[in-house]
Amino acid sequence: MLLGSVAMPASAEGRIAVALTYEQTEDRANFIDQVRKARQGETESQWQVGSTYAKLGHPERALPMLRSAAEAGHPRAAAVLGWLHEGGYGTEKSIEAAKHWYRLAAEQGQADATAALGRLLLQEPAAHDAALQLLQKAAQLADPNGQYYLGWILAQRSGESRDDAQAYTWFRKAANQGHVGAQLAVATHLLAGRGVARDSKVAGEWLERAAEKQDPVAHYMLGRLSEDAGQKGLDKARSSFRVAAIAGHREAQFALGTLLAKSAAELDRKEAAAWLAKADEAGHKAAANRLGELYRDSEGGLQQLDRARSIFRRAAERGDANAMYNLAQMQNQGLGGPRDTGGALEWYTRAAEEGHEKASELVASLLNSTLKTADLGLKGFWQ
C-alpha cells in the first residue's frame, strides 16, 4: 500500500463537535493554507492536500489534486493515483489507468510505483520479462514490495532456475522492513528448510512479528506450530486459531473446531460444531465430514444421529470419500435412519473407488468371499 493504512470514506452520521487543541488548530490552519496554494497551482501543495484527503478517507477529493500534481511531474502523486485507480477508490477501478500512473511515477524513479507496476505486469505472460526487470529495480531501491515479489518469482520457478536461497534473501530483506507477506514467507522457508537451515524457533519469531499486525495467516501458522507442544502448546494453538478463525480464515476455523471436538467439555464441543459449520459454509472440503463425526460420536444432547447421517450424505454427494464411508456405516447399521444395506454397499464401493483404504479393504474382502457371494449374493453379505 502506497499510503500506509488508508481508511476509506466513513459515514458522516454520528460525528460530534470537539474542542481543538492548539496543535490541531495549527494543523488546520496549515492545511487551509495548503489548500489555498494548491488551488493556485502549486504542485507540492496539491500533493500535500491530495495525500491528506486520501489518508483521511476522502479519495474523491484527493483525485483532482493528485492528478494536477502528477500531470505537473510529481512522482509521488502519480504513484498514489495509480493505487487509487487500481483499487477503485473514489473512481472507477481501472488497471490500465493504474499502470499508466504507476509507469509515470516509475520513470521518475519512484520505487513503490516501480514495484506496483511490476506486480501488475506479472499477471500478463507476455510482459513477464518486463515485470522481472521492474521488480529487480525496485528491490535494488530497497522497496519491500519489490523485494517480496522478486523473492516470490525466484521461489516459484521450476527446475534449475529455481533459487530458494536467493528468494529467502529477498524475503528476509522485505521482512526486516515489516512486510507481512515476506515475514510469512521467511517463516515458511525456515520451517521447510528451503534455501536456509530448518529452524522452527526462528520461524515462530517471524510469525509472532506478523501476528502482531493481526495477520490471520500468521495466527493460523502459529497455531499449527504450537499444536505438538503439550497442553500449554494446545492452549496457545486454540488462542491463535481463534484469532484467525474470527477473521474468517477457514483453515483456522476447521483446525479450531477439530481441537475443540476432542475436548470432554460439552461447551467446547458445541463451539467446535459452530466453527466446523462455519468452515463448511466457507468451502472447507473436510469440515462437513468432521461435523458429522462430532454429531455421531458425541454423548448427551449434542449427539444427533439423524443430523450426522444427513451431513455425511451431503458431504458424500460432494465427493468426500471419508463421508462416503461414514454414511455407508450408518446405513448398514441403521443409525440415524432406516437400515439400507444396498445403499451402504453403493457408498462403500464409491469410497473404495476414491481410494479410501478401509472401504477398499472391506469391498475386497466382500468380493473375495466366494461362499457368501455364491449363497447369499452381494447384498446378503450385510444381512
C-alpha positions as CSV (number, residue, x, y, z in Angstrom):
1,M,0.0,0.0,0.0
2,L,1.4,3.4,-1.0
3,L,-0.1,5.5,1.8
4,G,0.2,3.1,4.7
5,S,-3.1,2.4,6.4
6,V,-5.6,4.5,4.5
7,A,-9.2,4.4,5.6
8,M,-12.0,4.6,3.1
9,P,-14.8,7.2,3.5
10,A,-16.8,6.8,6.6
11,S,-20.3,7.9,7.2
12,A,-20.7,11.5,8.5
13,E,-23.5,10.3,10.7
14,G,-22.8,10.4,14.4
15,R,-20.0,13.0,14.2
16,I,-19.7,15.3,17.2
17,A,-18.1,18.7,17.7
18,V,-15.0,18.7,19.8
19,A,-12.7,21.4,21.0
20,L,-9.5,21.6,19.1
21,T,-6.1,21.6,20.8
22,Y,-3.5,24.2,19.9
23,E,-1.7,21.7,17.8
24,Q,-4.9,20.7,16.0
25,T,-5.7,24.4,15.4
26,E,-2.3,25.0,13.9
27,D,-2.6,21.9,11.7
28,R,-6.0,23.1,10.5
29,A,-4.7,26.5,9.7
30,N,-1.7,25.0,7.8
31,F,-4.0,22.7,5.9
32,I,-6.2,25.6,4.9
33,D,-3.1,27.5,3.7
34,Q,-2.0,24.4,1.7
35,V,-5.5,24.2,0.1
36,R,-5.2,27.8,-1.0
37,K,-1.8,27.3,-2.5
38,A,-3.0,24.1,-4.2
39,R,-5.8,25.9,-5.8
40,Q,-3.3,28.5,-7.1
41,G,-1.5,25.7,-8.9
42,E,1.4,25.0,-6.5
43,T,2.4,21.3,-7.3
44,E,3.8,20.4,-3.9
45,S,0.7,21.8,-2.1
46,Q,-1.5,19.8,-4.5
47,W,0.4,16.7,-3.5
48,Q,0.1,17.5,0.2
49,V,-3.6,18.3,0.1
50,G,-4.3,15.2,-2.1
51,S,-2.4,12.8,0.1
52,T,-4.1,14.2,3.2
53,Y,-7.5,13.7,1.7
54,A,-6.6,10.2,0.8
55,K,-5.3,9.4,4.3
56,L,-8.5,10.9,5.8
57,G,-10.6,8.6,3.6
58,H,-11.8,11.1,1.0
59,P,-10.3,9.8,-2.2
60,E,-12.9,11.6,-4.4
61,R,-11.4,14.9,-3.1
62,A,-7.9,13.6,-3.4
63,L,-8.1,12.7,-7.1
64,P,-8.2,16.1,-8.7
65,M,-5.4,17.5,-6.5
66,L,-3.2,14.4,-7.1
67,R,-4.0,14.4,-10.9
68,S,-2.9,18.1,-11.2
69,A,0.3,17.4,-9.3
70,A,1.0,14.2,-11.3
71,E,0.5,15.9,-14.6
72,A,2.9,18.6,-13.4
73,G,5.5,15.8,-12.9
74,H,5.1,14.9,-9.2
75,P,6.1,11.2,-8.9
76,R,4.6,10.5,-5.5
77,A,1.3,11.9,-6.6
78,A,1.3,9.7,-9.7
79,A,2.1,6.7,-7.6
80,V,-0.9,7.3,-5.3
81,L,-3.1,7.9,-8.3
82,G,-2.1,4.5,-9.6
83,W,-3.1,3.0,-6.3
84,L,-6.5,4.8,-6.2
85,H,-7.3,3.6,-9.7
86,E,-6.1,0.1,-9.0
87,G,-8.4,-0.2,-6.0
88,G,-11.3,1.8,-7.4
89,Y,-11.1,4.3,-4.5
90,G,-13.1,7.4,-5.4
91,T,-13.1,6.5,-9.0
92,E,-13.9,3.6,-11.4
93,K,-11.5,0.7,-10.9
94,S,-9.1,0.6,-13.9
95,I,-5.9,-1.5,-14.1
96,E,-4.9,0.3,-17.3
97,A,-5.2,3.7,-15.6
98,A,-3.3,2.3,-12.7
99,K,-0.5,1.1,-14.9
100,H,-0.4,4.5,-16.7
101,W,0.2,6.4,-13.4
102,Y,2.5,3.8,-11.9
103,R,4.6,3.9,-15.1
104,L,4.8,7.7,-15.0
105,A,6.0,7.6,-11.4
106,A,8.4,4.7,-12.1
107,E,10.0,6.6,-14.9
108,Q,10.9,9.2,-12.4
109,G,12.5,6.7,-10.0
110,Q,9.6,6.2,-7.6
111,A,10.4,2.8,-6.1
112,D,7.0,1.8,-4.8
113,A,5.4,2.6,-8.1
114,T,8.1,0.6,-9.9
115,A,7.2,-2.4,-7.7
116,A,3.5,-1.9,-8.2
117,L,3.8,-1.7,-12.0
118,G,6.0,-4.9,-12.0
119,R,3.4,-6.7,-9.8
120,L,0.6,-5.8,-12.3
121,L,2.7,-6.9,-15.3
122,L,3.3,-10.3,-13.7
123,Q,-0.3,-11.0,-14.5
124,E,0.5,-10.7,-18.2
125,P,2.5,-13.6,-19.5
126,A,3.9,-11.6,-22.4
127,A,5.1,-9.0,-20.0
128,H,6.9,-11.3,-17.6
129,D,10.4,-10.2,-18.5
130,A,9.5,-6.5,-18.2
131,A,7.9,-7.3,-14.8
132,L,11.0,-9.0,-13.6
133,Q,13.2,-6.1,-14.6
134,L,10.9,-3.6,-12.8
135,L,10.9,-5.8,-9.6
136,Q,14.6,-6.2,-9.7
137,K,15.0,-2.4,-10.0
138,A,12.5,-1.8,-7.1
139,A,14.2,-4.4,-5.0
140,Q,17.6,-2.8,-5.5
141,L,16.0,0.5,-4.4
142,A,15.1,-1.3,-1.2
143,D,11.3,-1.3,-1.8
144,P,9.8,-4.1,0.3
145,N,7.1,-5.0,-2.2
146,G,9.7,-5.2,-5.0
147,Q,11.9,-7.4,-2.7
148,Y,8.9,-9.6,-1.8
149,Y,7.7,-10.2,-5.4
150,L,11.2,-10.8,-6.6
151,G,11.6,-13.4,-3.9
152,W,8.3,-14.9,-4.9
153,I,9.4,-15.2,-8.6
154,L,12.6,-16.9,-7.6
155,A,10.8,-19.4,-5.3
156,Q,8.1,-20.2,-7.8
157,R,10.4,-21.2,-10.7
158,S,10.8,-24.9,-11.5
159,G,13.9,-27.0,-12.1
160,E,17.4,-25.5,-12.0
161,S,16.2,-21.9,-12.4
162,R,14.5,-22.1,-9.0
163,D,16.6,-20.4,-6.4
164,D,15.3,-20.8,-2.8
165,A,18.4,-19.4,-1.2
166,Q,18.2,-16.1,-3.2
167,A,14.4,-16.0,-2.7
168,Y,14.9,-16.3,1.0
169,T,17.5,-13.4,1.0
170,W,15.0,-11.1,-0.7
171,F,12.2,-12.2,1.6
172,R,14.3,-11.5,4.6
173,K,15.2,-8.0,3.4
174,A,11.5,-7.2,2.9
175,A,10.6,-8.9,6.2
176,N,13.1,-6.7,8.1
177,Q,11.1,-3.7,6.7
178,G,7.9,-5.0,8.2
179,H,6.4,-6.6,5.1
180,V,3.9,-9.1,6.5
181,G,3.8,-11.4,3.4
182,A,7.6,-11.6,3.4
183,Q,7.6,-12.4,7.2
184,L,5.3,-15.3,6.4
185,A,7.5,-16.4,3.5
186,V,10.6,-16.3,5.7
187,A,8.8,-18.4,8.3
188,T,7.7,-20.9,5.7
189,H,11.2,-21.3,4.3
190,L,12.6,-21.8,7.8
191,L,10.0,-24.4,8.6
192,A,10.6,-26.3,5.4
193,G,14.4,-25.7,5.2
194,R,14.1,-24.1,1.8
195,G,17.2,-22.2,0.9
196,V,18.1,-21.9,4.6
197,A,18.7,-24.3,7.5
198,R,15.5,-25.6,9.1
199,D,14.7,-23.6,12.3
200,S,11.2,-23.7,13.8
201,K,12.2,-21.4,16.7
202,V,13.2,-18.6,14.5
203,A,10.3,-19.3,12.2
204,G,8.0,-18.8,15.2
205,E,9.6,-15.5,16.0
206,W,8.8,-14.2,12.5
207,L,5.3,-15.5,12.8
208,E,4.9,-13.6,16.1
209,R,6.0,-10.4,14.3
210,A,3.4,-10.9,11.6
211,A,0.8,-11.8,14.1
212,E,1.3,-8.5,15.9
213,K,-0.2,-6.9,12.9
214,Q,-3.3,-9.2,13.2
215,D,-2.5,-11.2,10.1
216,P,-4.8,-14.2,10.2
217,V,-2.4,-16.5,8.2
218,A,0.3,-15.8,10.8
219,H,-2.0,-16.7,13.7
220,Y,-3.1,-19.9,11.8
221,M,0.6,-20.9,11.2
222,L,1.4,-20.1,14.9
223,G,-1.4,-22.4,15.9
224,R,0.0,-25.2,13.8
225,L,3.4,-24.7,15.2
226,S,2.0,-24.9,18.8
227,E,-0.1,-28.0,18.5
228,D,2.6,-30.5,19.3
229,A,4.0,-28.8,22.4
230,G,1.9,-30.4,25.1
231,Q,-1.1,-28.9,26.9
232,K,0.5,-25.4,27.0
233,G,1.0,-25.6,23.3
234,L,-2.6,-26.7,22.7
235,D,-3.9,-23.7,24.7
236,K,-1.7,-21.4,22.6
237,A,-2.9,-23.2,19.4
238,R,-6.5,-22.6,20.4
239,S,-5.9,-19.0,21.0
240,S,-4.0,-18.5,17.7
241,F,-6.6,-20.4,15.7
242,R,-9.4,-18.4,17.3
243,V,-7.9,-15.1,16.2
244,A,-7.6,-16.4,12.7
245,A,-11.0,-18.1,12.7
246,I,-12.8,-14.9,13.8
247,A,-11.1,-13.1,10.9
248,G,-12.6,-15.7,8.6
249,H,-9.7,-18.0,7.9
250,R,-11.4,-21.2,7.0
251,E,-8.4,-23.5,7.7
252,A,-8.2,-22.0,11.2
253,Q,-12.0,-22.5,11.7
254,F,-11.5,-26.1,10.8
255,A,-8.4,-26.5,13.0
256,L,-10.1,-24.8,16.0
257,G,-13.2,-26.9,15.5
258,T,-11.1,-30.1,15.3
259,L,-9.2,-29.2,18.5
260,L,-12.4,-28.3,20.4
261,A,-14.1,-31.5,19.3
262,K,-11.5,-33.5,21.2
263,S,-12.5,-31.9,24.5
264,A,-14.6,-33.7,27.0
265,A,-16.4,-30.4,27.9
266,E,-19.8,-30.1,26.3
267,L,-19.4,-26.3,25.8
268,D,-16.1,-26.9,23.9
269,R,-17.8,-29.4,21.7
270,K,-20.7,-27.1,21.0
271,E,-18.3,-24.4,20.0
272,A,-16.5,-27.0,17.8
273,A,-19.7,-27.7,16.0
274,A,-20.2,-23.9,15.3
275,W,-16.7,-23.5,13.9
276,L,-16.9,-26.6,11.8
277,A,-20.2,-25.4,10.4
278,K,-18.6,-22.0,9.5
279,A,-15.6,-23.8,7.8
280,D,-18.1,-25.9,5.9
281,E,-20.0,-22.8,4.8
282,A,-16.7,-21.2,3.7
283,G,-16.0,-24.2,1.4
284,H,-13.6,-26.4,3.5
285,K,-13.8,-29.8,1.9
286,A,-13.3,-31.8,5.1
287,A,-15.3,-29.7,7.6
288,A,-18.7,-31.3,6.9
289,N,-17.4,-34.9,7.5
290,R,-15.8,-33.8,10.7
291,L,-19.0,-32.1,11.8
292,G,-20.9,-35.3,11.0
293,E,-18.5,-37.3,13.1
294,L,-19.0,-34.9,16.0
295,Y,-22.8,-35.2,16.0
296,R,-22.4,-39.0,15.6
297,D,-19.8,-39.7,18.3
298,S,-20.8,-37.1,21.0
299,E,-22.7,-38.1,24.1
300,G,-25.7,-36.5,25.6
301,G,-27.6,-33.7,23.9
302,L,-25.0,-33.0,21.3
303,Q,-25.4,-36.4,19.7
304,Q,-27.8,-36.2,16.8
305,L,-27.5,-39.3,14.7
306,D,-30.1,-38.3,12.1
307,R,-28.3,-35.0,11.6
308,A,-25.0,-36.7,11.3
309,R,-26.3,-39.0,8.7
310,S,-27.7,-36.1,6.7
311,I,-24.4,-34.2,6.9
312,F,-22.5,-37.3,5.8
313,R,-24.8,-37.7,2.8
314,R,-24.4,-34.1,1.7
315,A,-20.6,-34.4,2.0
316,A,-20.5,-37.7,0.2
317,E,-22.5,-36.3,-2.7
318,R,-19.9,-33.6,-3.0
319,G,-17.2,-36.3,-3.4
320,D,-15.8,-36.7,0.2
321,A,-14.5,-40.3,0.4
322,N,-14.5,-40.2,4.2
323,A,-18.1,-39.1,4.3
324,M,-19.0,-41.8,1.8
325,Y,-17.5,-44.4,4.2
326,N,-19.2,-42.9,7.3
327,L,-22.5,-42.7,5.5
328,A,-22.2,-46.4,4.4
329,Q,-21.5,-47.4,8.0
330,M,-24.6,-45.6,9.4
331,Q,-26.8,-47.0,6.6
332,N,-25.5,-50.5,7.2
333,Q,-26.0,-50.3,11.0
334,G,-29.3,-48.4,10.7
335,L,-28.0,-45.4,12.7
336,G,-29.8,-42.1,12.2
337,G,-32.4,-43.7,9.9
338,P,-33.6,-47.0,8.5
339,R,-31.1,-49.7,7.6
340,D,-30.2,-49.7,4.0
341,T,-27.7,-52.4,3.1
342,G,-27.9,-51.8,-0.7
343,G,-27.2,-48.1,-0.2
344,A,-24.3,-48.9,2.1
345,L,-22.8,-51.2,-0.4
346,E,-23.0,-48.5,-3.1
347,W,-21.3,-45.9,-0.9
348,Y,-18.6,-48.3,0.3
349,T,-17.9,-49.1,-3.3
350,R,-17.7,-45.4,-4.3
351,A,-15.5,-44.6,-1.3
352,A,-13.2,-47.5,-2.4
353,E,-13.1,-46.1,-5.9
354,E,-12.0,-42.8,-4.4
355,G,-9.1,-44.5,-2.7
356,H,-10.5,-44.8,0.8
357,E,-8.3,-47.5,2.4
358,K,-10.8,-49.1,4.8
359,A,-13.6,-49.1,2.2
360,S,-11.2,-50.7,-0.3
361,E,-10.3,-53.4,2.2
362,L,-13.9,-54.1,3.1
363,V,-15.1,-54.3,-0.6
364,A,-12.1,-56.5,-1.5
365,S,-13.0,-58.8,1.4
366,L,-16.6,-58.9,0.2
367,L,-15.6,-59.7,-3.4
368,N,-13.2,-62.4,-2.2
369,S,-15.8,-64.2,0.0
370,T,-16.9,-66.7,-2.6
371,L,-19.1,-68.6,-0.1
372,K,-21.1,-65.6,0.9
373,T,-21.4,-64.2,-2.6
374,A,-22.5,-67.5,-4.0
375,D,-25.0,-68.4,-1.4
376,L,-26.5,-65.0,-0.5
377,G,-25.4,-62.6,-3.2
378,L,-23.6,-59.3,-2.5
379,K,-26.4,-57.8,-0.6
380,G,-26.7,-60.8,1.6
381,F,-23.2,-60.1,3.0
382,W,-24.7,-57.3,5.1
383,Q,-27.7,-59.2,6.4
